[in-house]
Amino acid sequence: MTDAASCKEMKEALRKSEDRYRLLFNSIDEGFCIIEVILGQDDRPVDFRFLEINPAFERLTGLRDGVGRRMREMVPKLEEFWIDAYDRVARTGEPFRFVYHAALPRNVWFDIHAFRLGGEESNRVAVVLNDITERIRREEALKESEARYRSLFNDNSSVMLLIDPSTGQLVDANQAAIDYYGYSRDKLTSLKITDINTLPLDEVKAEMGRSLAGEKRSFNFRHRMASGEIRDVEVFSGPITVDGRHLLYSIVHDVTGRMQVERMLKESEARYRELFHAMREGVVVQMLIMDDGKVTDWIYEDYNSAYLELIGLTPGTDIRGKKGSEVIGPDLVKEYLPVLERMRSPRAALQLRYTSPLSGRELLASSVAEGDRIVVAFTDITDLKRTEEDLRRSNEELQQFAYVASHDLQEPLRMVTAYLGLLEKKYGGELNPQAKEYMRTAVEGSVRMRELIDDLLQYSRLDSRPVELRKVDMGQVAHRVMENLKITILEAGGHIEIQPLPVVMADEQQITQVLQNLISNAIKFRSDEPPRVEVSAVTYANDFVFSVRDNGIGIDPKYADKLFKMFSRLHARDEYPGTGIGLAIAKKIVERHGGKIWFESEPGKGTTFFFTLPADKGDGRGE
């Protein structure tokens, strides 16, 4: 399997993983968001920014349209506790779970679980939010009165269990638990907690001990159903006295969906890392440092091994979290700042070429900006640059050769033509008919050769001098072409209609040649009817689209690729004279002006040739 195919498969796998993640992300009932902790100059946390928010999070918190925004922007009086808590998770990597009471304005309780995404250098934290208001109220009601407990226990829609911590025996279970686990009440209450909890006995006992001591109230377990299915559950547990017995209550919530999201997040991150570092392209993620709306530096957030190699940094160098000025020096940073300003523009993406001053490699940089964060992918095009340079030199040499060869052929051809003329003049009366036919064929051949050489010289000169752009009134150009072809038009009984044409930026001599070649072809390849030619133009997007329409013999569309090639002919020379270079010259001129040329036709129904010129370089209508 090729690297390209392997890369494609990995990208497809990653895409499918992301699709599954998005489906779960947007459909789970738990609020879920990903934030990044923002540090100040003293490396202390000052705020956090929302990177992703699911619909449930917006519904539970009332925070809308938060992606990309800072928390202090949305809640100016934010308590420092939140920033410190999330910063601690990002720095230590230790998950943090707590219950938060939002007294105002709704008096709700949230169970909040925060855990770090990524490695030690990551400042991203995932937060899972569960509205546990009803559960908390039920728990407090349990504590207020044992008499009220039985009604609450039996009627509760949450899964609830009573456990004897000394033996692990399930003492009681409510109807929700019976429905959830799939056992009858008698069977369920005959089991021990270790029959449904997949942890080993000693670990289950240890967790029950922590719950009894009040050291821990929230647990994540995997419980076994009567069917044998294993489900992820979140258990809130604590001591309770029922009928004089010291028991543990457990309120069980199925969190299989949430845990699947967390596992998929980790798997996706692992796959991303594997793909990220296997890529041949160098990739870097930079967070721009702004001052008064201007980029002054950047911080390396992430990068792969290929990036270090392409840029010219020592393999294995750790630059994550460092400023650009620390890694490549302030002088180089100043050179890059204008490029970064362009990259962070509102445009979707930017591509540019540049030579790395550290590695000397020619690179193609493709960037995508999201706020002050820029992702740049680098492709090594050093070999391509050398190939392009070799091709450019080869083309120059070929053009020079064609010019010299064509020029040097002119003199002997003129001599051949002259002597053939003298021979015919002096001895024409003495030649027999066959000799005269030989003479005529030789003269015609020399004339055709001269025409071919002239056209070849014209074609080779196109690349030998630059395109001299200036304002050109295409209406005046069209009328000048009519004057040039006046005799040809009269002999054919033709009519040329010129619609209003724009003023463009073009090389006047070359663009005149294009129009003359197209109009002369329209007259040459006429049908039995007198030729009618219409020249017009329209504006489309950022181009002027010119058209030359005729009522001639037409062209079979299957010859579209052949028609614009050198010496291409669709008819015998005795039917329609010419060298077959005219359309190749027109195509080359149009493309050198940044346009394109094509035709639409059907045999017997005439032909329309189209060509475009950039409209943003002209200034409206001419004659």
C-alpha positions as CSV (number, residue, x, y, z in Angstrom):
1,M,0.0,0.0,0.0
2,T,1.4,3.4,-0.9
3,D,1.9,6.2,1.6
4,A,-0.8,8.2,-0.1
5,A,-3.3,5.4,0.1
6,S,-2.4,4.8,3.7
7,C,-2.8,8.4,4.5
8,K,-6.1,8.5,2.7
9,E,-7.4,5.5,4.7
10,M,-6.3,7.2,8.0
11,K,-8.0,10.4,7.0
12,E,-11.2,8.5,6.2
13,A,-11.0,6.6,9.5
14,L,-10.5,9.9,11.3
15,R,-13.5,11.5,9.5
16,K,-15.8,8.6,10.5
17,S,-14.6,8.8,14.0
18,E,-15.3,12.5,14.1
19,D,-18.8,11.9,12.6
20,R,-19.6,9.4,15.4
21,Y,-18.2,11.8,18.0
22,R,-20.3,14.7,16.6
23,L,-23.5,12.6,16.7
24,L,-23.0,11.6,20.3
25,F,-21.7,15.1,21.2
26,N,-24.9,16.8,20.0
27,S,-27.4,14.2,21.2
28,I,-26.4,13.3,24.8
29,D,-28.4,14.9,27.6
30,E,-25.3,15.8,29.6
31,G,-23.9,19.3,29.0
32,F,-20.4,19.0,27.4
33,C,-17.9,21.6,26.4
34,I,-14.2,21.8,25.7
35,I,-12.3,24.9,27.0
36,E,-8.7,26.2,26.9
37,V,-7.2,27.9,29.9
38,I,-5.7,31.3,29.1
39,L,-2.5,32.2,31.0
40,G,-1.3,35.7,31.8
41,Q,2.2,37.0,31.4
42,D,3.1,35.6,34.9
43,D,2.0,32.2,33.8
44,R,-1.1,32.4,36.0
45,P,-4.6,31.6,34.7
46,V,-6.6,34.6,33.9
47,D,-9.6,33.3,31.9
48,F,-10.7,30.4,29.8
49,R,-12.1,30.2,26.2
50,F,-14.8,27.9,25.0
51,L,-13.7,25.7,22.0
52,E,-16.7,23.5,21.7
53,I,-20.2,23.5,23.3
54,N,-23.0,21.0,22.8
55,P,-26.7,22.0,22.8
56,A,-27.3,20.4,26.3
57,F,-24.6,22.6,27.8
58,E,-26.3,25.8,26.4
59,R,-29.7,24.6,27.6
60,L,-28.4,23.8,31.1
61,T,-26.3,26.9,31.7
62,G,-28.1,29.5,29.6
63,L,-24.8,30.5,27.9
64,R,-25.5,30.9,24.2
65,D,-23.1,31.4,21.2
66,G,-20.1,30.8,23.4
67,V,-17.7,29.1,21.0
68,G,-14.6,31.1,20.6
69,R,-15.5,33.5,23.4
70,R,-13.9,34.0,26.8
71,M,-15.8,33.3,30.0
72,R,-15.1,36.7,31.5
73,E,-16.6,38.3,28.4
74,M,-19.8,36.3,28.9
75,V,-19.8,36.4,32.8
76,P,-17.8,39.5,33.9
77,K,-18.2,38.7,37.6
78,L,-16.9,35.2,37.2
79,E,-15.6,33.6,40.5
80,E,-11.9,32.9,40.5
81,F,-12.7,29.4,41.7
82,W,-13.6,28.3,38.2
83,I,-10.4,29.5,36.6
84,D,-8.2,28.0,39.3
85,A,-10.1,24.7,39.2
86,Y,-9.7,24.2,35.4
87,D,-6.1,25.4,35.5
88,R,-5.3,22.8,38.1
89,V,-6.8,20.1,35.9
90,A,-4.8,21.3,32.9
91,R,-1.6,21.5,34.8
92,T,-1.8,18.2,36.8
93,G,-3.9,16.1,34.5
94,E,-5.9,14.9,37.5
95,P,-9.7,14.9,36.8
96,F,-11.8,17.1,39.1
97,R,-15.4,16.4,40.1
98,F,-17.5,18.5,42.3
99,V,-21.1,19.5,42.9
100,Y,-21.9,23.1,42.3
101,H,-25.0,25.0,43.7
102,A,-26.1,27.9,41.5
103,A,-28.4,29.7,43.9
104,L,-29.4,32.5,41.6
105,P,-31.3,32.9,39.5
106,R,-32.6,29.3,39.1
107,N,-31.4,27.6,42.4
108,V,-30.0,24.5,40.6
109,W,-27.4,22.0,41.3
110,F,-24.8,20.7,38.8
111,D,-22.5,17.7,39.0
112,I,-19.4,18.9,37.1
113,H,-16.6,16.6,35.9
114,A,-13.5,18.1,34.4
115,F,-10.6,16.3,32.8
116,R,-7.7,17.3,30.6
117,L,-7.5,16.6,26.9
118,G,-4.1,15.9,25.4
119,G,-0.7,15.6,27.0
120,E,1.1,17.4,29.7
121,E,1.5,20.6,27.7
122,S,-2.1,20.7,26.8
123,N,-4.2,23.6,28.2
124,R,-7.5,22.0,27.0
125,V,-10.0,20.7,29.5
126,A,-13.3,18.8,28.8
127,V,-16.1,19.6,31.1
128,V,-19.2,17.4,31.6
129,L,-22.2,19.0,33.2
130,N,-25.2,17.2,34.7
131,D,-28.2,18.9,36.2
132,I,-28.6,17.0,39.5
133,T,-31.0,19.5,41.1
134,E,-33.7,16.9,41.4
135,R,-31.3,14.3,42.7
136,I,-29.9,16.6,45.3
137,R,-33.3,17.6,46.5
138,R,-34.3,13.9,46.8
139,E,-31.1,13.2,48.8
140,E,-31.8,16.0,51.2
141,A,-35.3,14.8,51.6
142,L,-34.0,11.4,52.6
143,K,-31.8,13.0,55.3
144,E,-34.7,15.0,56.7
145,S,-36.9,12.1,57.6
146,E,-36.6,8.3,57.6
147,A,-40.4,8.2,57.5
148,R,-40.4,10.0,54.2
149,Y,-37.5,7.9,52.9
150,R,-39.6,4.8,52.0
151,S,-42.0,6.7,49.8
152,L,-39.2,8.5,48.1
153,F,-37.2,5.3,47.6
154,N,-39.9,3.3,46.1
155,D,-41.4,6.0,43.9
156,N,-38.1,7.4,42.7
157,S,-37.6,7.2,38.9
158,S,-33.8,7.0,39.5
159,V,-32.2,3.7,40.1
160,M,-31.7,3.3,43.8
161,L,-30.2,0.5,45.9
162,L,-29.7,-0.1,49.6
163,I,-26.5,-2.0,50.5
164,D,-25.2,-3.5,53.7
165,P,-21.6,-2.3,53.7
166,S,-20.5,-5.1,56.1
167,T,-21.4,-7.9,53.7
168,G,-22.1,-6.2,50.4
169,Q,-25.6,-7.6,50.3
170,L,-28.2,-5.8,48.4
171,V,-30.9,-5.0,51.0
172,D,-33.4,-3.3,48.9
173,A,-34.0,-2.0,45.4
174,N,-36.7,0.3,44.0
175,Q,-38.8,-0.4,40.9
176,A,-36.5,1.7,38.7
177,A,-33.6,-0.6,39.7
178,I,-35.6,-3.7,39.0
179,D,-36.5,-2.3,35.6
180,Y,-32.9,-1.2,34.9
181,Y,-31.0,-4.4,35.9
182,G,-33.6,-6.7,34.5
183,Y,-33.9,-8.9,37.7
184,S,-37.0,-9.7,39.7
185,R,-37.1,-7.9,43.1
186,D,-36.4,-11.2,45.0
187,K,-33.5,-12.1,42.7
188,L,-32.0,-8.7,42.9
189,T,-32.1,-8.5,46.6
190,S,-30.5,-11.9,46.9
191,L,-27.4,-10.7,45.1
192,K,-24.3,-9.0,46.5
193,I,-23.0,-5.8,45.1
194,T,-20.0,-7.7,43.6
195,D,-22.5,-9.7,41.5
196,I,-23.3,-6.6,39.5
197,N,-20.2,-4.4,40.0
198,T,-17.3,-5.6,37.8
199,L,-14.6,-4.5,40.2
200,P,-12.8,-7.1,42.3
201,L,-14.1,-7.6,45.8
202,D,-11.3,-5.8,47.6
203,E,-11.8,-2.7,45.5
204,V,-15.6,-2.7,46.0
205,K,-15.0,-2.9,49.8
206,A,-12.5,-0.1,49.7
207,E,-14.9,2.2,47.8
208,M,-17.8,1.4,50.2
209,G,-15.5,2.3,53.1
210,R,-14.8,5.7,51.5
211,S,-18.5,6.3,51.0
212,L,-19.3,5.4,54.7
213,A,-16.5,7.7,55.9
214,G,-17.9,10.6,53.8
215,E,-14.6,10.8,51.9
216,K,-16.2,10.3,48.5
217,R,-19.7,10.5,47.3
218,S,-19.4,10.1,43.5
219,F,-18.2,6.9,41.8
220,N,-17.9,5.6,38.3
221,F,-18.4,1.9,37.9
222,R,-19.4,-0.7,35.3
223,H,-22.4,-2.7,36.2
224,R,-23.6,-6.0,34.8
225,M,-27.2,-6.4,33.8
226,A,-29.2,-9.6,34.0
227,S,-28.7,-10.0,30.2
228,G,-24.9,-10.0,30.7
229,E,-24.6,-6.5,29.1
230,I,-22.1,-4.2,30.8
231,R,-23.2,-0.6,31.3
232,D,-21.3,2.4,32.5
233,V,-22.9,3.9,35.6
234,E,-22.3,6.9,37.8
235,V,-23.2,6.2,41.4
236,F,-23.9,8.7,44.2
237,S,-23.6,7.0,47.5
238,G,-23.6,7.8,51.2
239,P,-24.5,6.5,54.6
240,I,-28.1,6.2,55.7
241,T,-29.9,4.7,58.7
242,V,-33.1,2.7,57.9
243,D,-35.0,1.0,60.7
244,G,-31.9,1.3,62.9
245,R,-29.6,-0.3,60.3
246,H,-26.5,1.5,59.1
247,L,-26.6,1.1,55.3
248,L,-25.3,2.7,52.2
249,Y,-27.7,4.2,49.7
250,S,-26.7,4.2,46.0
251,I,-28.3,6.3,43.3
252,V,-27.3,4.9,40.0
253,H,-27.3,6.8,36.7
254,D,-26.5,5.2,33.4
255,V,-23.7,7.2,31.7
256,T,-22.9,4.8,29.0
257,G,-23.4,7.4,26.3
258,R,-21.2,9.9,28.1
259,M,-18.4,7.4,28.7
260,Q,-18.6,6.4,25.1
261,V,-18.0,10.0,24.1
262,E,-15.0,10.3,26.5
263,R,-13.5,7.0,25.2
264,M,-14.1,8.1,21.6
265,L,-12.5,11.5,22.4
266,K,-9.4,9.7,23.7
267,E,-9.3,7.3,20.8
268,S,-9.8,10.1,18.3
269,E,-7.0,12.0,20.0
270,A,-4.7,9.0,19.8
271,R,-5.6,8.5,16.1
272,Y,-5.0,12.1,15.4
273,R,-1.6,12.0,17.1
274,E,-0.6,8.9,15.1
275,L,-1.7,10.4,11.9
276,F,-0.3,13.9,12.8
277,H,3.2,12.5,13.3
278,A,3.1,10.1,10.4
279,M,2.4,12.9,7.9
280,R,5.1,13.9,5.5
281,E,3.8,17.5,5.5
282,G,5.0,19.6,8.3
283,V,2.1,21.0,10.4
284,V,2.2,23.6,13.1
285,V,-0.5,25.2,15.3
286,Q,0.3,28.7,16.4
287,M,-1.5,31.0,18.8
288,L,-0.9,34.6,17.8
289,I,0.2,37.1,20.4
290,M,-1.6,40.4,19.7
291,D,-0.9,43.9,20.8
292,D,-3.3,46.7,19.8
293,G,-4.7,44.6,17.0
294,K,-1.4,43.7,15.5
295,V,0.5,40.4,15.6
296,T,3.7,40.8,17.6
297,D,4.8,37.1,18.2
298,W,3.3,33.7,18.5
299,I,3.2,30.6,20.7
300,Y,3.8,27.1,19.4
301,E,0.7,25.1,20.5
302,D,1.4,22.0,18.5
303,Y,3.6,20.6,15.7
304,N,4.7,17.4,14.2
305,S,8.2,15.9,13.5
306,A,8.1,16.8,9.8
307,Y,7.6,20.5,10.7
308,L,10.9,20.6,12.6
309,E,12.7,18.9,9.7
310,L,11.3,21.1,7.0
311,I,11.8,24.4,8.9
312,G,15.3,23.5,9.8
313,L,15.1,22.9,13.6
314,T,16.9,20.0,15.3
315,P,14.7,16.8,15.4
316,G,13.3,16.3,18.8
317,T,13.4,19.9,19.8
318,D,10.6,20.8,22.2
319,I,9.1,24.1,21.2
320,R,5.6,23.5,22.5
321,G,4.5,26.5,24.6
322,K,7.4,28.6,23.5
323,K,7.3,31.9,21.7
324,G,8.5,32.2,18.1
325,S,11.1,34.8,19.2
326,E,12.6,32.3,21.6
327,V,12.9,29.6,19.0
328,I,13.9,31.4,15.8
329,G,15.0,34.8,17.1
330,P,13.3,38.2,17.1
331,D,14.8,39.2,13.7
332,L,13.2,36.2,11.8
333,V,9.9,36.8,13.7
334,K,9.8,40.4,12.4
335,E,10.1,39.0,8.8
336,Y,7.2,36.6,9.4
337,L,4.8,39.0,11.0
338,P,3.4,40.5,7.7
339,V,2.8,36.9,6.5
340,L,1.0,36.0,9.7
341,E,-1.2,39.2,9.3
342,R,-2.2,37.9,5.9
343,M,-2.8,34.4,7.2
344,R,-5.2,35.7,9.9
345,S,-7.3,37.6,7.4
346,P,-11.0,36.6,7.1
347,R,-10.3,34.6,3.9
348,A,-10.9,30.9,4.3
349,A,-7.3,29.9,3.5
350,L,-4.0,31.2,2.1
351,Q,-1.2,29.6,0.1
352,L,2.2,31.0,-0.5
353,R,5.7,29.9,-1.3
354,Y,8.8,30.8,0.6
355,T,12.3,29.6,1.3
356,S,13.0,28.6,4.9
357,P,16.0,30.7,6.0
358,L,17.0,27.9,8.4
359,S,16.8,24.8,6.2
360,G,17.1,26.5,2.8
361,R,14.2,24.4,1.5
362,E,11.5,25.7,-0.8
363,L,8.2,25.3,0.9
364,L,4.5,25.7,0.0
365,A,2.7,27.0,3.1
366,S,-1.1,26.5,3.3
367,S,-2.9,28.1,6.3
368,V,-6.3,28.2,7.9
369,A,-7.1,30.7,10.6
370,E,-9.6,30.5,13.5
371,G,-9.5,33.7,15.4
372,D,-6.0,34.2,16.7
373,R,-5.1,30.6,16.1
374,I,-3.4,29.6,12.8
375,V,-2.8,26.1,11.4
376,V,-0.1,26.0,8.8
377,A,0.8,23.0,6.7
378,F,4.2,22.9,4.9
379,T,4.9,20.9,1.8
380,D,8.5,20.5,0.6
381,I,8.6,21.6,-3.1
382,T,12.3,22.0,-3.3
383,D,12.6,19.3,-6.0
384,L,9.6,20.7,-7.8
385,K,11.3,24.1,-7.8
386,R,14.4,22.6,-9.4
387,T,12.2,20.8,-12.0
388,E,10.4,24.1,-12.8
389,E,13.7,25.9,-13.2
390,D,15.1,23.2,-15.4
391,L,11.9,23.3,-17.5
392,R,12.1,27.0,-17.8
393,R,15.6,26.9,-19.0
394,S,14.7,24.1,-21.4
395,N,11.8,26.1,-22.8
396,E,14.0,29.2,-23.2
397,E,16.6,27.1,-25.1
398,L,13.9,25.5,-27.2
399,Q,12.4,28.9,-28.1
400,Q,15.8,30.3,-29.0
401,F,16.4,27.2,-31.1
402,A,13.1,27.6,-32.9
403,Y,13.7,31.3,-33.6
404,V,17.3,30.8,-34.9
405,A,16.3,27.7,-36.9
406,S,13.3,29.5,-38.5
407,H,15.4,32.6,-39.2
408,D,18.2,30.7,-40.7
409,L,15.8,28.8,-43.0
410,Q,14.5,32.0,-44.5
411,E,17.7,32.8,-46.6
412,P,18.0,29.4,-48.4
413,L,14.3,29.4,-48.9
414,R,14.4,32.8,-50.5
415,M,17.2,31.6,-52.8
416,V,15.2,28.5,-53.8
417,T,12.2,30.7,-54.6
418,A,14.2,33.2,-56.5
419,Y,15.9,30.7,-58.7
420,L,12.7,28.9,-59.4
421,G,11.3,32.2,-60.6
422,L,14.3,32.8,-62.8
423,L,14.1,29.3,-64.2
424,E,10.4,29.7,-65.0
425,K,11.0,33.1,-66.6
426,K,14.0,32.1,-68.8
427,Y,13.1,28.5,-69.7
428,G,9.3,28.4,-69.1
429,G,8.5,28.3,-72.8
430,E,10.8,25.4,-73.4
431,L,9.4,23.1,-70.7
432,N,6.8,20.4,-71.4
433,P,3.5,20.3,-69.4
434,Q,4.9,17.8,-66.9
435,A,8.0,19.9,-66.2
436,K,5.8,23.0,-65.8
437,E,3.6,21.1,-63.2
438,Y,6.8,20.1,-61.3
439,M,7.9,23.8,-61.4
440,R,4.4,25.0,-60.1
441,T,4.5,22.4,-57.3
442,A,8.0,23.4,-56.2
443,V,7.0,27.1,-56.1
444,E,3.8,26.4,-54.1
445,G,5.8,24.3,-51.7
446,S,8.3,27.1,-51.1
447,V,5.5,29.5,-50.5
448,R,3.9,27.2,-48.0
449,M,7.3,26.7,-46.3
450,R,7.8,30.5,-46.0
451,E,4.3,30.8,-44.4
452,L,5.1,28.0,-42.0
453,I,8.4,29.6,-41.1
454,D,6.8,33.0,-40.6
455,D,4.1,31.6,-38.3
456,L,6.7,29.6,-36.4
457,L,8.8,32.7,-35.9
458,Q,5.7,34.5,-34.7
459,Y,4.9,31.7,-32.3
460,S,8.4,31.5,-30.9
461,R,8.6,35.3,-30.4
462,L,5.5,35.2,-28.1
463,D,7.7,34.0,-25.2
464,S,10.7,36.0,-26.1
465,R,9.3,39.3,-25.0
466,P,7.1,40.3,-22.1
467,V,3.4,41.1,-22.3
468,E,3.2,44.9,-22.4
469,L,-0.1,45.7,-20.7
470,R,-1.8,49.0,-21.3
471,K,-5.4,50.2,-21.8
472,V,-6.7,48.9,-25.1
473,D,-10.1,49.7,-26.6
474,M,-11.2,46.4,-28.0
475,G,-13.8,48.2,-30.2
476,Q,-11.0,50.1,-31.9
477,V,-9.0,46.8,-32.2
478,A,-11.9,45.1,-33.9
479,H,-12.4,47.9,-36.5
480,R,-8.6,47.8,-37.2
481,V,-8.9,44.1,-37.9
482,M,-11.7,44.7,-40.3
483,E,-9.5,47.2,-42.2
484,N,-6.7,44.6,-42.2
485,L,-9.1,42.0,-43.7
486,K,-11.0,44.4,-45.9
487,I,-10.1,42.7,-49.2
488,T,-10.7,39.2,-47.8
489,I,-14.1,40.2,-46.5
490,L,-15.1,41.9,-49.8
491,E,-14.0,38.9,-51.8
492,A,-16.1,36.5,-49.6
493,G,-19.1,38.9,-49.6
494,G,-19.0,38.8,-45.8
495,H,-20.5,41.0,-43.2
496,I,-18.8,41.7,-39.8
497,E,-21.0,43.1,-36.9
498,I,-19.1,44.5,-34.0
499,Q,-21.1,45.0,-30.7
500,P,-19.9,47.5,-28.1
501,L,-16.6,46.1,-26.6
502,P,-14.8,47.0,-23.4
503,V,-11.5,48.7,-22.6
504,V,-9.1,46.1,-21.2
505,M,-5.5,45.9,-20.0
506,A,-3.6,44.0,-22.7
507,D,-0.7,43.9,-25.1
508,E,-2.4,45.7,-28.1
509,Q,-0.3,44.0,-30.8
510,Q,-0.9,40.5,-29.4
511,I,-4.6,40.9,-28.7
512,T,-5.1,42.3,-32.2
513,Q,-3.5,39.1,-33.5
514,V,-6.0,37.0,-31.5
515,L,-9.0,38.8,-32.9
516,Q,-7.6,38.8,-36.5
517,N,-6.9,35.1,-36.4
518,L,-10.4,34.3,-35.2
519,I,-12.2,36.6,-37.6
520,S,-10.1,35.4,-40.6
521,N,-10.9,31.8,-39.7
522,A,-14.6,32.6,-39.5
523,I,-14.4,34.0,-43.1
524,K,-12.1,31.2,-44.4
525,F,-14.2,28.3,-43.1
526,R,-17.5,29.6,-44.5
527,S,-20.4,27.6,-45.9
528,D,-22.2,28.2,-49.1
529,E,-23.9,31.2,-47.7
530,P,-22.0,34.6,-47.4
531,P,-20.1,34.7,-44.1
532,R,-21.7,36.5,-41.2
533,V,-19.5,37.2,-38.2
534,E,-20.6,38.9,-34.9
535,V,-18.0,40.1,-32.3
536,S,-19.4,40.8,-28.8
537,A,-18.4,40.7,-25.1
538,V,-20.1,40.3,-21.7
539,T,-18.9,40.6,-18.1
540,Y,-18.9,37.4,-16.1
541,A,-17.6,37.3,-12.5
542,N,-14.1,38.9,-12.8
543,D,-13.7,38.4,-16.5
544,F,-14.7,39.9,-19.8
545,V,-15.9,37.1,-22.1
546,F,-15.4,37.8,-25.8
547,S,-17.1,35.9,-28.5
548,V,-16.7,35.6,-32.3
549,R,-19.7,33.9,-33.8
550,D,-20.0,32.8,-37.4
551,N,-22.4,30.9,-39.7
552,G,-19.7,28.7,-41.2
553,I,-19.3,25.0,-41.7
554,G,-19.0,24.3,-38.0
555,I,-16.6,22.0,-36.0
556,D,-17.2,18.6,-34.6
557,P,-16.8,19.0,-30.7
558,K,-14.7,15.8,-30.6
559,Y,-11.8,17.8,-32.1
560,A,-11.8,20.2,-29.1
561,D,-8.4,19.0,-27.8
562,K,-6.8,18.9,-31.2
563,L,-7.9,22.2,-32.5
564,F,-5.5,24.5,-30.6
565,K,-2.4,22.4,-31.1
566,M,0.5,23.4,-33.4
567,F,0.1,22.5,-37.1
568,S,-3.4,21.1,-36.4
569,R,-5.6,20.8,-39.5
570,L,-9.1,19.3,-39.8
571,H,-9.3,19.7,-43.6
572,A,-7.1,19.1,-46.6
573,R,-4.8,21.9,-47.7
574,D,-6.4,22.1,-51.1
575,E,-9.8,22.7,-49.4
576,Y,-8.8,25.4,-47.0
577,P,-5.3,26.9,-47.1
578,G,-3.2,27.8,-44.0
579,T,-0.5,26.5,-41.7
580,G,-2.6,25.3,-38.8
581,I,-0.7,27.6,-36.3
582,G,-3.2,30.5,-36.0
583,L,-5.3,29.0,-33.2
584,A,-2.2,27.8,-31.3
585,I,-0.9,31.4,-31.4
586,A,-4.3,32.8,-30.2
587,K,-4.4,30.3,-27.3
588,K,-0.9,31.1,-26.2
589,I,-1.6,34.9,-26.3
590,V,-4.8,34.6,-24.3
591,E,-3.2,32.4,-21.7
592,R,-0.3,34.8,-21.3
593,H,-2.9,37.4,-20.5
594,G,-4.4,35.3,-17.7
595,G,-7.4,34.1,-19.8
596,K,-8.6,31.0,-21.5
597,I,-10.1,30.2,-25.0
598,W,-12.6,27.6,-26.2
599,F,-15.3,27.0,-28.7
600,E,-18.9,25.8,-29.1
601,S,-20.1,24.4,-32.4
602,E,-22.0,21.7,-34.3
603,P,-21.1,20.6,-37.9
604,G,-23.1,22.7,-40.4
605,K,-24.4,25.2,-37.7
606,G,-21.6,27.6,-37.4
607,T,-19.0,28.1,-34.6
608,T,-18.6,30.5,-31.7
609,F,-15.1,31.0,-30.3
610,F,-14.8,32.4,-26.7
611,F,-11.9,33.9,-24.9
612,T,-11.6,35.7,-21.6
613,L,-9.5,38.6,-20.3
614,P,-9.4,39.8,-16.6
615,A,-12.1,42.5,-16.1
616,D,-10.6,44.0,-12.9
617,K,-7.7,45.4,-15.0
618,G,-10.0,47.3,-17.5
619,D,-12.2,50.3,-16.9
620,G,-15.5,49.8,-18.7
621,R,-16.8,50.1,-22.3
622,G,-15.0,51.4,-25.3
623,E,-16.3,51.8,-28.8
